[in-house]
Amino acid sequence: MTRSQLQEDMHFRILRLLQENPEMSQRDLAKSVGVSVGRMNYVLGALVDKGLVKLGNFTAAKDKRRYAYVLTPKGIARKAALTRAFLIRKMEEYEALKEEIDNLISELGEKTPSA
């Protein structure tokens, strides 16, 4: 997978998570995506700079303010495009893996693999 595809996958996962739960903290996002909090901060800043996400405030609890990362219309459109690309890539990976499994089964001379 290319660096560009890895970046697209990360953006897709972040946008997807934020659309479902805009109040997620950077720490929770980082944990879900599998990157450091510092990296997540950098990526979120880039998504805000690109106009895909806007930063809003919400009250987490009394006397505590936290941020909400809300997808902009541009962000929603970009997420849809990334979803399509992600799905196509995963379907291609699935077909290649399925073919490899079928070939391995043929090499063993079996109809189905046994444990």
Phi and psi in radians as a Rosetta constraint file:
Dihedral C 1 N 2 CA 2 C 2 CIRCULARHARMONIC -1.356 0.35
Dihedral N 2 CA 2 C 2 N 3 CIRCULARHARMONIC 2.868 0.35
Dihedral C 2 N 3 CA 3 C 3 CIRCULARHARMONIC -1.063 0.35
Dihedral N 3 CA 3 C 3 N 4 CIRCULARHARMONIC -0.676 0.35
Dihedral C 3 N 4 CA 4 C 4 CIRCULARHARMONIC -1.084 0.35
Dihedral N 4 CA 4 C 4 N 5 CIRCULARHARMONIC -0.735 0.35
Dihedral C 4 N 5 CA 5 C 5 CIRCULARHARMONIC -1.168 0.35
Dihedral N 5 CA 5 C 5 N 6 CIRCULARHARMONIC -0.682 0.35
Dihedral C 5 N 6 CA 6 C 6 CIRCULARHARMONIC -1.086 0.35
Dihedral N 6 CA 6 C 6 N 7 CIRCULARHARMONIC -0.721 0.35
Dihedral C 6 N 7 CA 7 C 7 CIRCULARHARMONIC -1.151 0.35
Dihedral N 7 CA 7 C 7 N 8 CIRCULARHARMONIC -0.747 0.35
Dihedral C 7 N 8 CA 8 C 8 CIRCULARHARMONIC -1.073 0.35
Dihedral N 8 CA 8 C 8 N 9 CIRCULARHARMONIC -0.738 0.35
Dihedral C 8 N 9 CA 9 C 9 CIRCULARHARMONIC -1.074 0.35
Dihedral N 9 CA 9 C 9 N 10 CIRCULARHARMONIC -0.724 0.35
Dihedral C 9 N 10 CA 10 C 10 CIRCULARHARMONIC -1.129 0.35
Dihedral N 10 CA 10 C 10 N 11 CIRCULARHARMONIC -0.796 0.35
Dihedral C 10 N 11 CA 11 C 11 CIRCULARHARMONIC -1.063 0.35
Dihedral N 11 CA 11 C 11 N 12 CIRCULARHARMONIC -0.761 0.35
Dihedral C 11 N 12 CA 12 C 12 CIRCULARHARMONIC -1.010 0.35
Dihedral N 12 CA 12 C 12 N 13 CIRCULARHARMONIC -0.859 0.35
Dihedral C 12 N 13 CA 13 C 13 CIRCULARHARMONIC -1.109 0.35
Dihedral N 13 CA 13 C 13 N 14 CIRCULARHARMONIC -0.710 0.35
Dihedral C 13 N 14 CA 14 C 14 CIRCULARHARMONIC -1.163 0.35
Dihedral N 14 CA 14 C 14 N 15 CIRCULARHARMONIC -0.843 0.35
Dihedral C 14 N 15 CA 15 C 15 CIRCULARHARMONIC -1.074 0.35
Dihedral N 15 CA 15 C 15 N 16 CIRCULARHARMONIC -0.673 0.35
Dihedral C 15 N 16 CA 16 C 16 CIRCULARHARMONIC -1.118 0.35
Dihedral N 16 CA 16 C 16 N 17 CIRCULARHARMONIC -0.822 0.35
Dihedral C 16 N 17 CA 17 C 17 CIRCULARHARMONIC -1.085 0.35
Dihedral N 17 CA 17 C 17 N 18 CIRCULARHARMONIC -0.739 0.35
Dihedral C 17 N 18 CA 18 C 18 CIRCULARHARMONIC -1.205 0.35
Dihedral N 18 CA 18 C 18 N 19 CIRCULARHARMONIC -0.596 0.35
Dihedral C 18 N 19 CA 19 C 19 CIRCULARHARMONIC -1.135 0.35
Dihedral N 19 CA 19 C 19 N 20 CIRCULARHARMONIC -0.646 0.35
Dihedral C 19 N 20 CA 20 C 20 CIRCULARHARMONIC -1.329 0.35
Dihedral N 20 CA 20 C 20 N 21 CIRCULARHARMONIC -0.594 0.35
Dihedral C 20 N 21 CA 21 C 21 CIRCULARHARMONIC -2.626 0.35
Dihedral N 21 CA 21 C 21 N 22 CIRCULARHARMONIC 1.460 0.35
Dihedral C 21 N 22 CA 22 C 22 CIRCULARHARMONIC -1.078 0.35
Dihedral N 22 CA 22 C 22 N 23 CIRCULARHARMONIC -0.326 0.35
Dihedral C 22 N 23 CA 23 C 23 CIRCULARHARMONIC -1.509 0.35
Dihedral N 23 CA 23 C 23 N 24 CIRCULARHARMONIC 0.032 0.35
Dihedral C 23 N 24 CA 24 C 24 CIRCULARHARMONIC -1.003 0.35
Dihedral N 24 CA 24 C 24 N 25 CIRCULARHARMONIC 2.420 0.35
Dihedral C 24 N 25 CA 25 C 25 CIRCULARHARMONIC -1.362 0.35
Dihedral N 25 CA 25 C 25 N 26 CIRCULARHARMONIC 2.821 0.35
Dihedral C 25 N 26 CA 26 C 26 CIRCULARHARMONIC -1.049 0.35
Dihedral N 26 CA 26 C 26 N 27 CIRCULARHARMONIC -0.645 0.35
Dihedral C 26 N 27 CA 27 C 27 CIRCULARHARMONIC -1.099 0.35
Dihedral N 27 CA 27 C 27 N 28 CIRCULARHARMONIC -0.807 0.35
Dihedral C 27 N 28 CA 28 C 28 CIRCULARHARMONIC -1.150 0.35
Dihedral N 28 CA 28 C 28 N 29 CIRCULARHARMONIC -0.713 0.35
Dihedral C 28 N 29 CA 29 C 29 CIRCULARHARMONIC -1.064 0.35
Dihedral N 29 CA 29 C 29 N 30 CIRCULARHARMONIC -0.807 0.35
Dihedral C 29 N 30 CA 30 C 30 CIRCULARHARMONIC -1.042 0.35
Dihedral N 30 CA 30 C 30 N 31 CIRCULARHARMONIC -0.764 0.35
Dihedral C 30 N 31 CA 31 C 31 CIRCULARHARMONIC -1.125 0.35
Dihedral N 31 CA 31 C 31 N 32 CIRCULARHARMONIC -0.752 0.35
Dihedral C 31 N 32 CA 32 C 32 CIRCULARHARMONIC -1.144 0.35
Dihedral N 32 CA 32 C 32 N 33 CIRCULARHARMONIC -0.625 0.35
Dihedral C 32 N 33 CA 33 C 33 CIRCULARHARMONIC -1.564 0.35
Dihedral N 33 CA 33 C 33 N 34 CIRCULARHARMONIC -0.380 0.35
Dihedral C 33 N 34 CA 34 C 34 CIRCULARHARMONIC 1.515 0.35
Dihedral N 34 CA 34 C 34 N 35 CIRCULARHARMONIC 0.645 0.35
Dihedral C 34 N 35 CA 35 C 35 CIRCULARHARMONIC -2.261 0.35
Dihedral N 35 CA 35 C 35 N 36 CIRCULARHARMONIC 2.972 0.35
Dihedral C 35 N 36 CA 36 C 36 CIRCULARHARMONIC -1.282 0.35
Dihedral N 36 CA 36 C 36 N 37 CIRCULARHARMONIC 2.806 0.35
Dihedral C 36 N 37 CA 37 C 37 CIRCULARHARMONIC -1.108 0.35
Dihedral N 37 CA 37 C 37 N 38 CIRCULARHARMONIC -0.675 0.35
Dihedral C 37 N 38 CA 38 C 38 CIRCULARHARMONIC -1.069 0.35
Dihedral N 38 CA 38 C 38 N 39 CIRCULARHARMONIC -0.760 0.35
Dihedral C 38 N 39 CA 39 C 39 CIRCULARHARMONIC -1.113 0.35
Dihedral N 39 CA 39 C 39 N 40 CIRCULARHARMONIC -0.721 0.35
Dihedral C 39 N 40 CA 40 C 40 CIRCULARHARMONIC -1.096 0.35
Dihedral N 40 CA 40 C 40 N 41 CIRCULARHARMONIC -0.721 0.35
Dihedral C 40 N 41 CA 41 C 41 CIRCULARHARMONIC -1.031 0.35
Dihedral N 41 CA 41 C 41 N 42 CIRCULARHARMONIC -0.766 0.35
Dihedral C 41 N 42 CA 42 C 42 CIRCULARHARMONIC -1.104 0.35
Dihedral N 42 CA 42 C 42 N 43 CIRCULARHARMONIC -0.818 0.35
Dihedral C 42 N 43 CA 43 C 43 CIRCULARHARMONIC -1.151 0.35
Dihedral N 43 CA 43 C 43 N 44 CIRCULARHARMONIC -0.738 0.35
Dihedral C 43 N 44 CA 44 C 44 CIRCULARHARMONIC -1.092 0.35
Dihedral N 44 CA 44 C 44 N 45 CIRCULARHARMONIC -0.693 0.35
Dihedral C 44 N 45 CA 45 C 45 CIRCULARHARMONIC -1.054 0.35
Dihedral N 45 CA 45 C 45 N 46 CIRCULARHARMONIC -0.719 0.35
Dihedral C 45 N 46 CA 46 C 46 CIRCULARHARMONIC -1.147 0.35
Dihedral N 46 CA 46 C 46 N 47 CIRCULARHARMONIC -0.694 0.35
Dihedral C 46 N 47 CA 47 C 47 CIRCULARHARMONIC -1.159 0.35
Dihedral N 47 CA 47 C 47 N 48 CIRCULARHARMONIC -0.628 0.35
Dihedral C 47 N 48 CA 48 C 48 CIRCULARHARMONIC -1.177 0.35
Dihedral N 48 CA 48 C 48 N 49 CIRCULARHARMONIC -0.800 0.35
Dihedral C 48 N 49 CA 49 C 49 CIRCULARHARMONIC -1.047 0.35
Dihedral N 49 CA 49 C 49 N 50 CIRCULARHARMONIC -0.608 0.35
Dihedral C 49 N 50 CA 50 C 50 CIRCULARHARMONIC -1.375 0.35
Dihedral N 50 CA 50 C 50 N 51 CIRCULARHARMONIC -0.129 0.35
Dihedral C 50 N 51 CA 51 C 51 CIRCULARHARMONIC 1.409 0.35
Dihedral N 51 CA 51 C 51 N 52 CIRCULARHARMONIC 0.310 0.35
Dihedral C 51 N 52 CA 52 C 52 CIRCULARHARMONIC -1.551 0.35
Dihedral N 52 CA 52 C 52 N 53 CIRCULARHARMONIC -0.444 0.35
Dihedral C 52 N 53 CA 53 C 53 CIRCULARHARMONIC -2.356 0.35
Dihedral N 53 CA 53 C 53 N 54 CIRCULARHARMONIC 2.481 0.35
Dihedral C 53 N 54 CA 54 C 54 CIRCULARHARMONIC -2.081 0.35
Dihedral N 54 CA 54 C 54 N 55 CIRCULARHARMONIC 2.655 0.35
Dihedral C 54 N 55 CA 55 C 55 CIRCULARHARMONIC -1.711 0.35
Dihedral N 55 CA 55 C 55 N 56 CIRCULARHARMONIC 2.212 0.35
Dihedral C 55 N 56 CA 56 C 56 CIRCULARHARMONIC -2.249 0.35
Dihedral N 56 CA 56 C 56 N 57 CIRCULARHARMONIC 2.931 0.35
Dihedral C 56 N 57 CA 57 C 57 CIRCULARHARMONIC -1.829 0.35
Dihedral N 57 CA 57 C 57 N 58 CIRCULARHARMONIC 2.576 0.35
Dihedral C 57 N 58 CA 58 C 58 CIRCULARHARMONIC -2.537 0.35
Dihedral N 58 CA 58 C 58 N 59 CIRCULARHARMONIC 2.739 0.35
Dihedral C 58 N 59 CA 59 C 59 CIRCULARHARMONIC -1.578 0.35
Dihedral N 59 CA 59 C 59 N 60 CIRCULARHARMONIC 2.015 0.35
Dihedral C 59 N 60 CA 60 C 60 CIRCULARHARMONIC -1.369 0.35
Dihedral N 60 CA 60 C 60 N 61 CIRCULARHARMONIC -0.684 0.35
Dihedral C 60 N 61 CA 61 C 61 CIRCULARHARMONIC -2.802 0.35
Dihedral N 61 CA 61 C 61 N 62 CIRCULARHARMONIC 3.041 0.35
Dihedral C 61 N 62 CA 62 C 62 CIRCULARHARMONIC -0.968 0.35
Dihedral N 62 CA 62 C 62 N 63 CIRCULARHARMONIC 2.274 0.35
Dihedral C 62 N 63 CA 63 C 63 CIRCULARHARMONIC 1.142 0.35
Dihedral N 63 CA 63 C 63 N 64 CIRCULARHARMONIC 0.214 0.35
Dihedral C 63 N 64 CA 64 C 64 CIRCULARHARMONIC -2.152 0.35
Dihedral N 64 CA 64 C 64 N 65 CIRCULARHARMONIC 2.307 0.35
Dihedral C 64 N 65 CA 65 C 65 CIRCULARHARMONIC -1.961 0.35
Dihedral N 65 CA 65 C 65 N 66 CIRCULARHARMONIC 2.406 0.35
Dihedral C 65 N 66 CA 66 C 66 CIRCULARHARMONIC -2.318 0.35
Dihedral N 66 CA 66 C 66 N 67 CIRCULARHARMONIC 2.947 0.35
Dihedral C 66 N 67 CA 67 C 67 CIRCULARHARMONIC -1.690 0.35
Dihedral N 67 CA 67 C 67 N 68 CIRCULARHARMONIC 2.664 0.35
Dihedral C 67 N 68 CA 68 C 68 CIRCULARHARMONIC -2.101 0.35
Dihedral N 68 CA 68 C 68 N 69 CIRCULARHARMONIC 2.338 0.35
Dihedral C 68 N 69 CA 69 C 69 CIRCULARHARMONIC -1.790 0.35
Dihedral N 69 CA 69 C 69 N 70 CIRCULARHARMONIC 1.843 0.35
Dihedral C 69 N 70 CA 70 C 70 CIRCULARHARMONIC -1.833 0.35
Dihedral N 70 CA 70 C 70 N 71 CIRCULARHARMONIC 2.290 0.35
Dihedral C 70 N 71 CA 71 C 71 CIRCULARHARMONIC -1.199 0.35
Dihedral N 71 CA 71 C 71 N 72 CIRCULARHARMONIC 2.349 0.35
Dihedral C 71 N 72 CA 72 C 72 CIRCULARHARMONIC -1.455 0.35
Dihedral N 72 CA 72 C 72 N 73 CIRCULARHARMONIC 2.943 0.35
Dihedral C 72 N 73 CA 73 C 73 CIRCULARHARMONIC -0.955 0.35
Dihedral N 73 CA 73 C 73 N 74 CIRCULARHARMONIC -0.673 0.35
Dihedral C 73 N 74 CA 74 C 74 CIRCULARHARMONIC -1.119 0.35
Dihedral N 74 CA 74 C 74 N 75 CIRCULARHARMONIC -0.666 0.35
Dihedral C 74 N 75 CA 75 C 75 CIRCULARHARMONIC -1.166 0.35
Dihedral N 75 CA 75 C 75 N 76 CIRCULARHARMONIC -0.673 0.35
Dihedral C 75 N 76 CA 76 C 76 CIRCULARHARMONIC -1.140 0.35
Dihedral N 76 CA 76 C 76 N 77 CIRCULARHARMONIC -0.740 0.35
Dihedral C 76 N 77 CA 77 C 77 CIRCULARHARMONIC -1.131 0.35
Dihedral N 77 CA 77 C 77 N 78 CIRCULARHARMONIC -0.727 0.35
Dihedral C 77 N 78 CA 78 C 78 CIRCULARHARMONIC -1.145 0.35
Dihedral N 78 CA 78 C 78 N 79 CIRCULARHARMONIC -0.678 0.35
Dihedral C 78 N 79 CA 79 C 79 CIRCULARHARMONIC -1.085 0.35
Dihedral N 79 CA 79 C 79 N 80 CIRCULARHARMONIC -0.713 0.35
Dihedral C 79 N 80 CA 80 C 80 CIRCULARHARMONIC -1.083 0.35
Dihedral N 80 CA 80 C 80 N 81 CIRCULARHARMONIC -0.750 0.35
Dihedral C 80 N 81 CA 81 C 81 CIRCULARHARMONIC -1.154 0.35
Dihedral N 81 CA 81 C 81 N 82 CIRCULARHARMONIC -0.725 0.35
Dihedral C 81 N 82 CA 82 C 82 CIRCULARHARMONIC -1.158 0.35
Dihedral N 82 CA 82 C 82 N 83 CIRCULARHARMONIC -0.623 0.35
Dihedral C 82 N 83 CA 83 C 83 CIRCULARHARMONIC -1.083 0.35
Dihedral N 83 CA 83 C 83 N 84 CIRCULARHARMONIC -0.792 0.35
Dihedral C 83 N 84 CA 84 C 84 CIRCULARHARMONIC -1.044 0.35
Dihedral N 84 CA 84 C 84 N 85 CIRCULARHARMONIC -0.848 0.35
Dihedral C 84 N 85 CA 85 C 85 CIRCULARHARMONIC -1.100 0.35
Dihedral N 85 CA 85 C 85 N 86 CIRCULARHARMONIC -0.737 0.35
Dihedral C 85 N 86 CA 86 C 86 CIRCULARHARMONIC -1.094 0.35
Dihedral N 86 CA 86 C 86 N 87 CIRCULARHARMONIC -0.794 0.35
Dihedral C 86 N 87 CA 87 C 87 CIRCULARHARMONIC -1.106 0.35
Dihedral N 87 CA 87 C 87 N 88 CIRCULARHARMONIC -0.782 0.35
Dihedral C 87 N 88 CA 88 C 88 CIRCULARHARMONIC -1.057 0.35
Dihedral N 88 CA 88 C 88 N 89 CIRCULARHARMONIC -0.811 0.35
Dihedral C 88 N 89 CA 89 C 89 CIRCULARHARMONIC -1.096 0.35
Dihedral N 89 CA 89 C 89 N 90 CIRCULARHARMONIC -0.742 0.35
Dihedral C 89 N 90 CA 90 C 90 CIRCULARHARMONIC -1.197 0.35
Dihedral N 90 CA 90 C 90 N 91 CIRCULARHARMONIC -0.610 0.35
Dihedral C 90 N 91 CA 91 C 91 CIRCULARHARMONIC -1.168 0.35
Dihedral N 91 CA 91 C 91 N 92 CIRCULARHARMONIC -0.689 0.35
Dihedral C 91 N 92 CA 92 C 92 CIRCULARHARMONIC -1.129 0.35
Dihedral N 92 CA 92 C 92 N 93 CIRCULARHARMONIC -0.738 0.35
Dihedral C 92 N 93 CA 93 C 93 CIRCULARHARMONIC -1.087 0.35
Dihedral N 93 CA 93 C 93 N 94 CIRCULARHARMONIC -0.722 0.35
Dihedral C 93 N 94 CA 94 C 94 CIRCULARHARMONIC -1.082 0.35
Dihedral N 94 CA 94 C 94 N 95 CIRCULARHARMONIC -0.814 0.35
Dihedral C 94 N 95 CA 95 C 95 CIRCULARHARMONIC -1.095 0.35
Dihedral N 95 CA 95 C 95 N 96 CIRCULARHARMONIC -0.726 0.35
Dihedral C 95 N 96 CA 96 C 96 CIRCULARHARMONIC -1.132 0.35
Dihedral N 96 CA 96 C 96 N 97 CIRCULARHARMONIC -0.738 0.35
Dihedral C 96 N 97 CA 97 C 97 CIRCULARHARMONIC -1.153 0.35
Dihedral N 97 CA 97 C 97 N 98 CIRCULARHARMONIC -0.734 0.35
Dihedral C 97 N 98 CA 98 C 98 CIRCULARHARMONIC -1.065 0.35
Dihedral N 98 CA 98 C 98 N 99 CIRCULARHARMONIC -0.755 0.35
Dihedral C 98 N 99 CA 99 C 99 CIRCULARHARMONIC -1.105 0.35
Dihedral N 99 CA 99 C 99 N 100 CIRCULARHARMONIC -0.738 0.35
Dihedral C 99 N 100 CA 100 C 100 CIRCULARHARMONIC -1.105 0.35
Dihedral N 100 CA 100 C 100 N 101 CIRCULARHARMONIC -0.725 0.35
Dihedral C 100 N 101 CA 101 C 101 CIRCULARHARMONIC -1.102 0.35
Dihedral N 101 CA 101 C 101 N 102 CIRCULARHARMONIC -0.794 0.35
Dihedral C 101 N 102 CA 102 C 102 CIRCULARHARMONIC -1.042 0.35
Dihedral N 102 CA 102 C 102 N 103 CIRCULARHARMONIC -0.726 0.35
Dihedral C 102 N 103 CA 103 C 103 CIRCULARHARMONIC -1.110 0.35
Dihedral N 103 CA 103 C 103 N 104 CIRCULARHARMONIC -0.738 0.35
Dihedral C 103 N 104 CA 104 C 104 CIRCULARHARMONIC -1.129 0.35
Dihedral N 104 CA 104 C 104 N 105 CIRCULARHARMONIC -0.699 0.35
Dihedral C 104 N 105 CA 105 C 105 CIRCULARHARMONIC -1.094 0.35
Dihedral N 105 CA 105 C 105 N 106 CIRCULARHARMONIC -0.737 0.35
Dihedral C 105 N 106 CA 106 C 106 CIRCULARHARMONIC -1.073 0.35
Dihedral N 106 CA 106 C 106 N 107 CIRCULARHARMONIC -0.726 0.35
Dihedral C 106 N 107 CA 107 C 107 CIRCULARHARMONIC -1.055 0.35
Dihedral N 107 CA 107 C 107 N 108 CIRCULARHARMONIC -0.607 0.35
Dihedral C 107 N 108 CA 108 C 108 CIRCULARHARMONIC -1.395 0.35
Dihedral N 108 CA 108 C 108 N 109 CIRCULARHARMONIC -0.235 0.35
Dihedral C 108 N 109 CA 109 C 109 CIRCULARHARMONIC 1.266 0.35
Dihedral N 109 CA 109 C 109 N 110 CIRCULARHARMONIC 0.486 0.35
Dihedral C 109 N 110 CA 110 C 110 CIRCULARHARMONIC -2.049 0.35
Dihedral N 110 CA 110 C 110 N 111 CIRCULARHARMONIC 2.750 0.35
Dihedral C 110 N 111 CA 111 C 111 CIRCULARHARMONIC -1.443 0.35
Dihedral N 111 CA 111 C 111 N 112 CIRCULARHARMONIC -0.682 0.35
Dihedral C 111 N 112 CA 112 C 112 CIRCULARHARMONIC -2.387 0.35
Dihedral N 112 CA 112 C 112 N 113 CIRCULARHARMONIC 2.585 0.35
Dihedral C 112 N 113 CA 113 C 113 CIRCULARHARMONIC -1.234 0.35
Dihedral N 113 CA 113 C 113 N 114 CIRCULARHARMONIC 2.507 0.35
Dihedral C 113 N 114 CA 114 C 114 CIRCULARHARMONIC -2.016 0.35
Dihedral N 114 CA 114 C 114 N 115 CIRCULARHARMONIC 2.588 0.35
